[in-house]
Amino acid sequence: MSMSLRLKLSAMMFLQFMLCAVFFPQLAAYLTNIKVDGFMFSTILATMAWGALLSPIVGMFADRIMNAEKVLFLLNVFVAGMLFLAGSTSDHTMLFVYLLLAMAAYMPTWGLTSAIAMTNSTPEAFPGIRVFGSIGWVCAGIFALLGSWLFDFKIDGTNIPLYCGAGVSAVAAAVALILPKTKPAAKGQPMSIVDAFGLRAFSMFKDKNVAVCILVSCAWMFAFVIYWLYFAKFLSEGMKVEDITLTMSIGQVSEMAFLVALPFAIKFIGLKSTMLLGLLFMVVRYVLCAFAPEIFALGIVAIAVHGIIFGFFFVAAQMYIAKKASAELQNQAQGLYFCLVMGVAQLIGSYFTGWLLGVFTQEKVVDWKSLFLCEAGISLVIVIALALFFKDDTAKE
């Protein structure tokens, strides 16, 4: 792979994940400041999950109808417009509508960018390209810090990050125009209703190990969602942290390191052991979080292990799905994975976690210790499930 191609694919990842990082981690704080609460609060935070449900359909377009880089361009242009409108409104219902439309276009880009990168490189080279997505996330945190230092103004909890997301999305659209031409591998082949809705990748469930990998990934997201959607609330209320975006960027720095280490881990201890290690550290994270309000350093360590949790499990699972999918199903396979994990599982998990939060809340005070110990128990069950039922049948390859 040429250096020019690597730079283009890395820039794509950098911008696509920075786009989300500049506004989503602090969205809960913004919703609180504009007095959004209850069901609407959870529903707006769930727009990411609703958006991911369209991933297989977008994957079908990239597999059968239009070049993947052109699909990415159109999606990013639309996202830029919706985020700009979201930042311009104070009406809670319209904010939900704009964010839902933005996420419906944005979430499929995670699977799409993964497929573009893997199609134009190799699954083994993917972590070195994907790491630039983590760098983009960290740069978003640095941007928030610089804004605070240079202008004595905190953007966390305001509508400014939504405008920043719109700007990054516009730049990402421009970069999509210089990406390598990724033609639809299945163009011209007969297409059924199943293909039209991007559901052909469901045939991969006939493979037991693929099915277990995807189902365990869904369970992983079910437990992971408290960190993804509610950790800013924990940092603010439980640990009294002010610079939320910057603090959570520690996890992305860790993610960068572990993504670089991922190919080596798979080579020396195997894919299954690597995935199990990632899951085990999710148990460790939640145990640490249970005691973090009493010992601040434990909370920082809990954020720092994000890299091994996300990189060694989620990205490793993506690599496994890429190896198992045929060339004609690459985009749909990644789209299906993101649909089920980032869509269905995250959607159910967000409402479940919101309910769980209510169970452990008395007189508006959250019992964080009991909540996180409960999440640790759920995570341990997921570790056992992967250990018992999954086998890496690509090891010889």
GILIN-V272671 format. One record per backbone hydrogen bond with DSSP energy under -0.5 kcal/mol. CO is the residue of the C=O (numbers start at 1). NH is the residue of the N-H. E is the energy in kcal/mol with one decimal. If there is no record, write none. Layout:
CO;NH;E
CO;NH;E
This chain:
2;6;-2.2
3;7;-2.4
4;8;-2.0
5;9;-2.4
6;10;-2.4
7;11;-2.5
8;12;-2.0
9;13;-2.0
10;14;-2.7
11;15;-2.3
12;16;-2.2
13;17;-1.9
14;18;-1.8
15;19;-2.1
16;20;-0.7
17;21;-2.2
18;22;-2.0
20;23;-1.2
20;24;-2.8
24;27;-1.7
26;30;-1.9
27;31;-2.8
28;32;-2.0
29;33;-1.9
30;34;-1.7
31;36;-3.1
32;35;-1.4
35;37;-0.5
37;40;-0.8
37;41;-0.9
38;42;-1.8
39;43;-2.4
40;44;-2.5
41;45;-1.9
42;46;-1.3
44;47;-1.4
45;48;-0.7
46;50;-2.2
47;51;-2.4
48;52;-1.6
49;53;-0.7
50;53;-1.0
51;54;-1.6
52;55;-1.7
54;58;-2.0
55;59;-2.6
56;60;-2.0
57;61;-1.7
58;62;-1.9
59;63;-1.8
60;64;-2.3
61;65;-2.0
61;66;-2.9
63;186;-2.7
67;70;-0.6
67;71;-2.0
68;72;-2.3
69;73;-1.8
70;74;-2.2
71;75;-2.3
72;76;-2.3
73;77;-2.0
74;78;-1.9
75;79;-2.5
76;80;-2.2
77;81;-1.7
78;82;-2.2
79;83;-2.7
80;84;-1.8
81;85;-1.9
82;86;-2.3
83;87;-2.0
84;88;-0.8
85;89;-0.7
86;89;-0.7
91;95;-2.3
92;96;-2.0
93;97;-2.1
94;98;-2.8
95;99;-2.4
96;100;-2.5
97;101;-2.3
98;102;-2.4
99;103;-2.7
100;104;-2.0
101;105;-1.2
102;106;-2.5
103;107;-2.3
106;109;-1.9
107;110;-1.6
107;111;-0.7
108;112;-2.2
109;113;-3.0
110;114;-1.6
111;115;-2.4
112;116;-2.5
113;117;-2.4
114;118;-2.5
115;119;-2.6
116;120;-1.7
118;121;-0.6
122;125;-0.6
122;126;-1.0
123;127;-0.5
125;128;-0.5
125;129;-0.9
126;129;-1.0
126;130;-3.5
127;131;-1.8
129;132;-1.5
130;133;-1.9
130;134;-0.8
131;135;-1.8
132;136;-2.0
133;137;-1.7
134;138;-2.4
135;139;-2.5
136;140;-1.4
137;141;-1.3
138;142;-2.2
139;143;-2.3
140;144;-1.8
141;145;-2.0
142;146;-2.8
143;147;-2.2
144;148;-1.5
145;149;-2.5
146;150;-3.4
147;151;-1.5
147;153;-1.0
148;152;-0.8
153;155;-0.5
155;158;-1.9
159;162;-0.8
159;163;-1.2
160;164;-2.2
161;165;-2.5
162;166;-1.7
163;167;-2.0
164;168;-2.5
165;169;-2.3
166;170;-1.8
167;171;-1.8
168;172;-2.5
169;173;-2.0
170;174;-1.7
171;175;-2.2
172;176;-1.8
173;177;-0.8
174;177;-0.8
175;178;-1.6
176;179;-1.0
181;183;-0.8
182;68;-2.4
183;185;-0.6
184;187;-1.5
186;189;-1.8
192;196;-2.3
193;197;-1.5
194;199;-2.7
195;198;-1.9
199;202;-1.9
200;203;-2.0
201;204;-2.0
202;205;-1.9
203;206;-1.7
204;207;-1.7
206;208;-0.7
207;211;-2.5
208;212;-2.6
209;213;-2.4
210;214;-2.5
211;215;-2.6
212;216;-2.8
213;217;-1.8
214;218;-2.0
215;219;-2.2
216;220;-2.6
217;221;-2.3
218;222;-2.0
219;223;-1.6
220;224;-2.6
221;225;-2.0
223;226;-0.7
224;227;-1.5
224;228;-1.7
225;229;-2.8
225;230;-0.7
226;230;-1.0
227;231;-0.6
230;234;-1.7
231;235;-2.9
232;236;-2.2
233;237;-2.9
233;238;-0.6
234;238;-1.7
234;239;-1.5
235;241;-3.1
242;244;-1.7
243;247;-2.2
244;248;-2.6
245;249;-1.0
247;250;-1.4
248;251;-1.1
248;252;-0.7
249;253;-2.1
250;254;-2.1
251;255;-2.1
252;256;-2.1
253;257;-1.6
254;258;-2.3
255;259;-2.3
256;260;-1.7
257;261;-1.6
258;262;-1.1
259;263;-0.6
261;265;-2.3
262;266;-2.5
263;267;-1.9
264;268;-2.3
265;269;-2.8
265;270;-0.7
266;270;-1.0
270;274;-1.9
271;275;-2.5
272;276;-2.5
273;277;-2.1
274;278;-1.9
275;279;-2.0
276;280;-2.6
277;281;-1.8
278;282;-0.6
279;282;-0.9
279;283;-1.2
280;284;-1.9
281;285;-2.4
282;286;-1.9
283;287;-1.8
284;288;-2.4
285;289;-2.6
286;290;-1.5
287;291;-0.8
288;291;-0.9
288;292;-0.7
289;292;-0.6
289;293;-0.6
291;294;-0.9
291;295;-2.0
294;296;-0.5
295;298;-1.5
295;299;-0.7
296;299;-1.0
296;300;-1.2
297;301;-2.1
298;302;-2.2
299;303;-1.6
300;304;-2.2
301;305;-1.6
303;306;-1.7
304;307;-0.8
305;309;-1.7
306;310;-3.0
307;311;-2.5
307;312;-0.5
308;312;-1.1
309;313;-0.8
309;314;-0.8
310;314;-0.5
310;315;-1.9
311;316;-1.0
313;317;-2.5
314;318;-1.8
315;319;-2.1
316;320;-1.9
317;321;-2.4
318;322;-2.4
319;323;-1.9
320;324;-1.7
321;325;-1.7
326;329;-1.4
327;330;-0.9
329;333;-3.4
330;334;-2.2
331;335;-2.4
332;336;-3.2
333;337;-2.3
334;338;-2.4
335;339;-2.5
336;340;-2.7
337;341;-2.5
338;342;-1.2
338;343;-0.9
339;344;-2.2
340;345;-2.8
341;346;-0.9
343;347;-2.7
344;348;-2.6
345;349;-2.8
346;350;-2.5
347;351;-1.6
348;352;-2.5
349;353;-2.9
350;354;-1.9
351;355;-2.2
352;356;-2.9
353;357;-2.7
354;358;-1.6
355;359;-2.0
356;360;-1.9
358;361;-1.3
360;362;-0.5
360;367;-3.4
362;365;-1.4
364;366;-0.5
365;362;-2.4
366;368;-1.6
367;371;-2.0
368;372;-2.7
369;373;-2.1
370;374;-1.9
371;375;-1.8
372;376;-2.1
373;377;-1.8
374;378;-1.9
375;379;-2.3
376;380;-2.0
377;381;-1.6
378;382;-1.4
379;383;-1.9
380;384;-2.0
381;385;-2.1
382;386;-2.1
383;387;-2.3
384;388;-2.1
385;389;-2.2
386;390;-1.8
391;393;-1.2
392;395;-0.9
394;397;-0.5
